[in-house]
Amino acid sequence: MLLRLPLLVPHAVVLFFLSLAAFLTAIVGWFAALVLGRLPEPVFRYLAAYLAYEARVGASAMLLVDRYPPFALFHDTGYAVRFENRPTHLNRLAVLFRIVLIIPAWIIASLAMSGWWTLGLIWWLITLVLGRMPAALHSASVAALRYHLRTSAYWLLLTPAYPKRFFGDEPGAGDPVERYSHSRPLLVSTGGKWLLVLFLVAGVVGGGRGSTYTSPHEETDTARTGSGAGR
């Protein structure tokens, strides 16, 4: 854990070049979606694979998983963090005004992730001393990353679903019968919800700085992990 971020530098380099390709691909996808009402299959596959890669690296950087993420893009890695998305039809009007519609979600996602990284040294010290991340902090971190990924997926036209459930899922009849992991459904405790508020406040105080995962064009409607981001 002491060398977590330095060890992830190669992934950061890979993500930089992938993000450039994702940006250009998203532009092509936007025009195609206006005409077709959906993303072309090759465009969808690349953008979904890109977000899956970023989800794995983001979860590792935020101390949500211990295993080093694999350098893989287009095949199942068996990694604890998974990105799930399937092609669907898109509302052309929503596609046209996506850059306006996304603003509220983008502000929340950016502040939450920036706030997490602003206080990142504190989370790192707590985890280092305890040998694990406290449950409330873990669920709050998963919720912040998940919302960011959902915002990114919406921005990249991978889903027509507007980002929601920033404070986690509510228990009820709609929960899956089988739990894929302890973070799906993602049930955030009261302490975890207060930590999410703290992330937002820290993001405001920090001026939106301090995160490498704050731009929507860089990241999902669904990400889940055995100890990380859940749907």
C-alpha positions as a LaTeX table, in Angstrom:
\begin{tabular}{lrrr}
\hline
Residue & $x$ (\AA) & $y$ (\AA) & $z$ (\AA) \\
\hline
Met1 & 0.00 & 0.00 & 0.00 \\
Leu2 & 2.93 & 2.32 & 0.65 \\
Leu3 & 3.78 & 2.34 & $-3.06$ \\
Arg4 & 0.23 & 2.22 & $-4.39$ \\
Leu5 & 0.24 & 5.42 & $-6.45$ \\
Pro6 & 3.79 & 5.08 & $-7.85$ \\
Leu7 & 2.96 & 1.53 & $-8.94$ \\
Leu8 & $-0.09$ & 2.83 & $-10.81$ \\
Val9 & 1.92 & 5.33 & $-12.87$ \\
Pro10 & 2.15 & 2.93 & $-15.86$ \\
His11 & $-1.63$ & 2.62 & $-15.81$ \\
Ala12 & $-1.95$ & 6.41 & $-15.68$ \\
Val13 & 0.17 & 6.66 & $-18.83$ \\
Val14 & $-1.95$ & 4.04 & $-20.58$ \\
Leu15 & $-5.14$ & 5.80 & $-19.48$ \\
Phe16 & $-3.88$ & 9.09 & $-20.84$ \\
Phe17 & $-3.53$ & 7.68 & $-24.35$ \\
Leu18 & $-6.77$ & 5.72 & $-24.02$ \\
Ser19 & $-8.56$ & 8.92 & $-22.99$ \\
Leu20 & $-7.33$ & 10.71 & $-26.11$ \\
Ala21 & $-8.75$ & 7.93 & $-28.25$ \\
Ala22 & $-11.93$ & 7.92 & $-26.15$ \\
Phe23 & $-12.39$ & 11.66 & $-26.72$ \\
Leu24 & $-12.16$ & 11.29 & $-30.49$ \\
Thr25 & $-14.33$ & 8.18 & $-30.43$ \\
Ala26 & $-16.96$ & 9.98 & $-28.34$ \\
Ile27 & $-17.18$ & 12.78 & $-30.92$ \\
Val28 & $-17.81$ & 10.25 & $-33.67$ \\
Gly29 & $-20.31$ & 8.49 & $-31.41$ \\
Trp30 & $-22.21$ & 11.72 & $-30.72$ \\
Phe31 & $-22.84$ & 12.41 & $-34.41$ \\
Ala32 & $-23.69$ & 8.76 & $-35.03$ \\
Ala33 & $-26.12$ & 8.70 & $-32.10$ \\
Leu34 & $-27.92$ & 11.77 & $-33.44$ \\
Val35 & $-28.51$ & 9.93 & $-36.72$ \\
Leu36 & $-28.99$ & 6.34 & $-35.53$ \\
Gly37 & $-30.44$ & 6.87 & $-32.05$ \\
Arg38 & $-27.71$ & 4.64 & $-30.63$ \\
Leu39 & $-23.95$ & 4.21 & $-30.59$ \\
Pro40 & $-22.39$ & 2.07 & $-33.33$ \\
Glu41 & $-21.21$ & $-1.25$ & $-31.90$ \\
Pro42 & $-17.44$ & $-0.59$ & $-32.34$ \\
Val43 & $-17.79$ & 2.82 & $-30.66$ \\
Phe44 & $-19.79$ & 1.37 & $-27.78$ \\
Arg45 & $-17.34$ & $-1.50$ & $-27.26$ \\
Tyr46 & $-14.31$ & 0.77 & $-27.07$ \\
Leu47 & $-15.85$ & 3.34 & $-24.75$ \\
Ala48 & $-17.24$ & 0.63 & $-22.45$ \\
Ala49 & $-13.85$ & $-1.12$ & $-22.37$ \\
Tyr50 & $-12.13$ & 2.19 & $-21.65$ \\
Leu51 & $-14.41$ & 2.90 & $-18.69$ \\
Ala52 & $-13.94$ & $-0.63$ & $-17.41$ \\
Tyr53 & $-10.19$ & $-0.07$ & $-17.45$ \\
Glu54 & $-10.51$ & 3.24 & $-15.65$ \\
Ala55 & $-12.85$ & 1.73 & $-13.08$ \\
Arg56 & $-10.23$ & $-0.88$ & $-12.18$ \\
Val57 & $-7.44$ & 1.67 & $-11.90$ \\
Gly58 & $-9.61$ & 4.12 & $-9.97$ \\
Ala59 & $-10.68$ & 1.49 & $-7.45$ \\
Ser60 & $-7.06$ & 0.48 & $-6.90$ \\
Ala61 & $-5.91$ & 4.09 & $-6.50$ \\
Met62 & $-8.66$ & 4.71 & $-3.93$ \\
Leu63 & $-7.57$ & 1.67 & $-1.88$ \\
Leu64 & $-10.83$ & $-0.18$ & $-2.56$ \\
Val65 & $-9.06$ & $-3.31$ & $-3.81$ \\
Asp66 & $-5.64$ & $-4.73$ & $-3.09$ \\
Arg67 & $-4.83$ & $-6.64$ & $-6.27$ \\
Tyr68 & $-2.89$ & $-4.79$ & $-8.96$ \\
Pro69 & $-5.15$ & $-4.06$ & $-11.95$ \\
Pro70 & $-4.36$ & $-5.94$ & $-15.16$ \\
Phe71 & $-3.32$ & $-4.28$ & $-18.41$ \\
Ala72 & $-6.35$ & $-5.48$ & $-20.33$ \\
Leu73 & $-9.01$ & $-3.73$ & $-22.37$ \\
Phe74 & $-11.27$ & $-5.98$ & $-24.41$ \\
His75 & $-11.59$ & $-9.24$ & $-22.49$ \\
Asp76 & $-12.79$ & $-10.39$ & $-19.10$ \\
Thr77 & $-9.93$ & $-10.00$ & $-16.66$ \\
Gly78 & $-11.51$ & $-11.78$ & $-13.70$ \\
Tyr79 & $-10.64$ & $-8.68$ & $-11.66$ \\
Ala80 & $-12.71$ & $-7.83$ & $-8.59$ \\
Val81 & $-13.93$ & $-4.57$ & $-10.18$ \\
Arg82 & $-16.35$ & $-4.95$ & $-13.08$ \\
Phe83 & $-18.02$ & $-2.53$ & $-15.44$ \\
Glu84 & $-21.41$ & $-3.61$ & $-16.76$ \\
Asn85 & $-23.20$ & $-1.87$ & $-19.58$ \\
Arg86 & $-25.18$ & $-3.00$ & $-22.60$ \\
Pro87 & $-26.11$ & $-1.21$ & $-25.84$ \\
Thr88 & $-29.47$ & 0.54 & $-25.82$ \\
His89 & $-31.43$ & 3.09 & $-27.80$ \\
Leu90 & $-30.85$ & 6.75 & $-27.02$ \\
Asn91 & $-33.18$ & 9.73 & $-27.11$ \\
Arg92 & $-31.84$ & 11.96 & $-29.88$ \\
Leu93 & $-33.00$ & 15.15 & $-28.17$ \\
Ala94 & $-31.22$ & 14.13 & $-24.95$ \\
Val95 & $-28.12$ & 13.34 & $-27.01$ \\
Leu96 & $-28.25$ & 16.79 & $-28.62$ \\
Phe97 & $-28.41$ & 18.57 & $-25.25$ \\
Arg98 & $-26.26$ & 16.10 & $-23.30$ \\
Ile99 & $-23.60$ & 18.72 & $-22.58$ \\
Val100 & $-26.22$ & 20.84 & $-20.79$ \\
Leu101 & $-28.10$ & 18.02 & $-19.08$ \\
Ile102 & $-24.97$ & 16.58 & $-17.53$ \\
Ile103 & $-23.92$ & 19.75 & $-15.69$ \\
Pro104 & $-25.62$ & 19.04 & $-12.29$ \\
Ala105 & $-24.34$ & 15.45 & $-12.16$ \\
Trp106 & $-20.89$ & 16.51 & $-13.33$ \\
Ile107 & $-20.62$ & 19.11 & $-10.55$ \\
Ile108 & $-21.55$ & 16.55 & $-7.88$ \\
Ala109 & $-19.25$ & 13.85 & $-9.29$ \\
Ser110 & $-16.33$ & 16.26 & $-9.69$ \\
Leu111 & $-16.65$ & 17.71 & $-6.19$ \\
Ala112 & $-17.00$ & 14.29 & $-4.57$ \\
Met113 & $-13.95$ & 12.84 & $-6.29$ \\
Ser114 & $-11.91$ & 16.01 & $-5.81$ \\
Gly115 & $-12.88$ & 16.05 & $-2.14$ \\
Trp116 & $-11.84$ & 12.42 & $-1.70$ \\
Trp117 & $-8.41$ & 13.15 & $-3.13$ \\
Thr118 & $-8.05$ & 16.40 & $-1.19$ \\
Leu119 & $-8.34$ & 14.31 & 1.99 \\
Gly120 & $-6.63$ & 11.32 & 0.43 \\
Leu121 & $-3.60$ & 11.42 & 2.73 \\
Ile122 & $-5.91$ & 11.04 & 5.74 \\
Trp123 & $-7.66$ & 8.02 & 4.19 \\
Trp124 & $-4.26$ & 6.52 & 3.32 \\
Leu125 & $-2.96$ & 6.94 & 6.90 \\
Ile126 & $-6.13$ & 5.47 & 8.42 \\
Thr127 & $-5.95$ & 2.47 & 6.11 \\
Leu128 & $-2.23$ & 2.04 & 6.72 \\
Val129 & $-2.64$ & 2.04 & 10.51 \\
Leu130 & $-5.67$ & $-0.24$ & 10.59 \\
Gly131 & $-4.56$ & $-2.51$ & 7.78 \\
Arg132 & $-7.97$ & $-2.04$ & 6.17 \\
Met133 & $-10.36$ & 0.71 & 5.19 \\
Pro134 & $-13.17$ & 1.32 & 7.74 \\
Ala135 & $-16.56$ & 0.14 & 6.48 \\
Ala136 & $-18.14$ & 3.61 & 6.42 \\
Leu137 & $-15.21$ & 5.09 & 4.51 \\
His138 & $-15.14$ & 2.15 & 2.14 \\
Ser139 & $-18.83$ & 2.38 & 1.22 \\
Ala140 & $-18.61$ & 6.17 & 0.86 \\
Ser141 & $-15.58$ & 5.83 & $-1.43$ \\
Val142 & $-17.35$ & 3.20 & $-3.51$ \\
Ala143 & $-20.42$ & 5.44 & $-3.79$ \\
Ala144 & $-18.33$ & 8.42 & $-4.93$ \\
Leu145 & $-16.46$ & 6.38 & $-7.54$ \\
Arg146 & $-19.66$ & 4.69 & $-8.72$ \\
Tyr147 & $-21.45$ & 8.01 & $-9.20$ \\
His148 & $-18.47$ & 9.38 & $-11.08$ \\
Leu149 & $-18.47$ & 6.36 & $-13.38$ \\
Arg150 & $-22.20$ & 6.63 & $-13.96$ \\
Thr151 & $-21.76$ & 10.29 & $-14.86$ \\
Ser152 & $-19.00$ & 9.39 & $-17.29$ \\
Ala153 & $-21.12$ & 6.68 & $-18.91$ \\
Tyr154 & $-23.96$ & 9.15 & $-19.36$ \\
Trp155 & $-21.59$ & 11.71 & $-20.85$ \\
Leu156 & $-20.14$ & 9.15 & $-23.27$ \\
Leu157 & $-23.66$ & 8.08 & $-24.38$ \\
Leu158 & $-23.22$ & 4.56 & $-23.05$ \\
Thr159 & $-26.53$ & 4.85 & $-21.23$ \\
Pro160 & $-29.66$ & 7.00 & $-21.39$ \\
Ala161 & $-30.04$ & 6.72 & $-17.59$ \\
Tyr162 & $-29.24$ & 9.92 & $-15.73$ \\
Pro163 & $-26.75$ & 9.41 & $-12.85$ \\
Lys164 & $-28.53$ & 8.74 & $-9.56$ \\
Arg165 & $-28.16$ & 7.27 & $-6.06$ \\
Phe166 & $-25.15$ & 9.29 & $-5.00$ \\
Phe167 & $-25.82$ & 8.26 & $-1.39$ \\
Gly168 & $-26.09$ & 4.57 & $-2.26$ \\
Asp169 & $-29.01$ & 2.21 & $-2.75$ \\
Glu170 & $-31.94$ & 1.90 & $-0.42$ \\
Pro171 & $-32.82$ & $-1.56$ & 0.93 \\
Gly172 & $-36.15$ & $-2.87$ & $-0.30$ \\
Ala173 & $-38.00$ & $-5.14$ & $-2.63$ \\
Gly174 & $-36.04$ & $-3.92$ & $-5.61$ \\
Asp175 & $-32.73$ & $-5.29$ & $-4.35$ \\
Pro176 & $-31.26$ & $-8.28$ & $-6.20$ \\
Val177 & $-32.16$ & $-11.66$ & $-4.74$ \\
Glu178 & $-28.54$ & $-12.72$ & $-4.93$ \\
Arg179 & $-25.83$ & $-10.36$ & $-3.79$ \\
Tyr180 & $-22.92$ & $-10.33$ & $-6.21$ \\
Ser181 & $-20.78$ & $-8.67$ & $-3.57$ \\
His182 & $-21.22$ & $-6.76$ & $-0.33$ \\
Ser183 & $-21.37$ & $-3.59$ & $-2.42$ \\
Arg184 & $-24.25$ & $-4.68$ & $-4.65$ \\
Pro185 & $-26.68$ & $-3.33$ & $-3.72$ \\
Leu186 & $-24.57$ & $-0.56$ & $-2.25$ \\
Leu187 & $-25.92$ & 0.19 & 1.22 \\
Val188 & $-24.19$ & 3.22 & 2.72 \\
Ser189 & $-24.41$ & 3.71 & 6.47 \\
Thr190 & $-25.28$ & 7.02 & 8.09 \\
Gly191 & $-21.58$ & 7.56 & 8.77 \\
Gly192 & $-20.80$ & 6.82 & 5.15 \\
Lys193 & $-23.39$ & 9.36 & 3.99 \\
Trp194 & $-21.85$ & 12.01 & 6.22 \\
Leu195 & $-18.48$ & 11.17 & 4.68 \\
Leu196 & $-19.96$ & 11.72 & 1.23 \\
Val197 & $-21.10$ & 15.15 & 2.38 \\
Leu198 & $-17.56$ & 15.73 & 3.67 \\
Phe199 & $-16.19$ & 14.78 & 0.23 \\
Leu200 & $-18.42$ & 17.42 & $-1.35$ \\
Val201 & $-17.41$ & 20.10 & 1.15 \\
Ala202 & $-13.72$ & 19.26 & 0.75 \\
Gly203 & $-14.18$ & 19.43 & $-3.01$ \\
Val204 & $-15.63$ & 22.93 & $-2.71$ \\
Val205 & $-12.92$ & 24.08 & $-0.31$ \\
Gly206 & $-10.24$ & 22.52 & $-2.47$ \\
Gly207 & $-11.55$ & 24.37 & $-5.50$ \\
Gly208 & $-12.23$ & 21.18 & $-7.45$ \\
Arg209 & $-8.55$ & 20.24 & $-7.47$ \\
Gly210 & $-6.73$ & 17.15 & $-6.33$ \\
Ser211 & $-8.27$ & 14.36 & $-8.40$ \\
Thr212 & $-7.19$ & 12.59 & $-11.54$ \\
Tyr213 & $-10.71$ & 11.16 & $-11.89$ \\
Thr214 & $-12.90$ & 14.26 & $-12.11$ \\
Ser215 & $-13.63$ & 14.73 & $-15.80$ \\
Pro216 & $-16.74$ & 12.99 & $-17.15$ \\
His217 & $-15.23$ & 12.40 & $-20.58$ \\
Glu218 & $-12.53$ & 10.29 & $-18.93$ \\
Glu219 & $-14.78$ & 7.63 & $-17.20$ \\
Thr220 & $-20.22$ & 4.17 & $-16.05$ \\
Asp221 & $-23.54$ & 3.47 & $-15.48$ \\
Thr222 & $-22.54$ & 0.37 & $-13.58$ \\
Ala223 & $-19.34$ & $-0.69$ & $-11.91$ \\
Arg224 & $-19.06$ & $-3.26$ & $-9.18$ \\
Thr225 & $-16.43$ & $-5.05$ & $-7.23$ \\
Gly226 & $-16.20$ & $-7.62$ & $-4.50$ \\
Ser227 & $-14.98$ & $-4.77$ & $-2.32$ \\
Gly228 & $-15.43$ & $-1.76$ & $-4.54$ \\
Ala229 & $-17.87$ & 0.06 & $-6.82$ \\
Gly230 & $-21.32$ & $-1.46$ & $-7.09$ \\
Arg231 & $-24.35$ & $-0.85$ & $-9.20$ \\
\hline
\end{tabular}
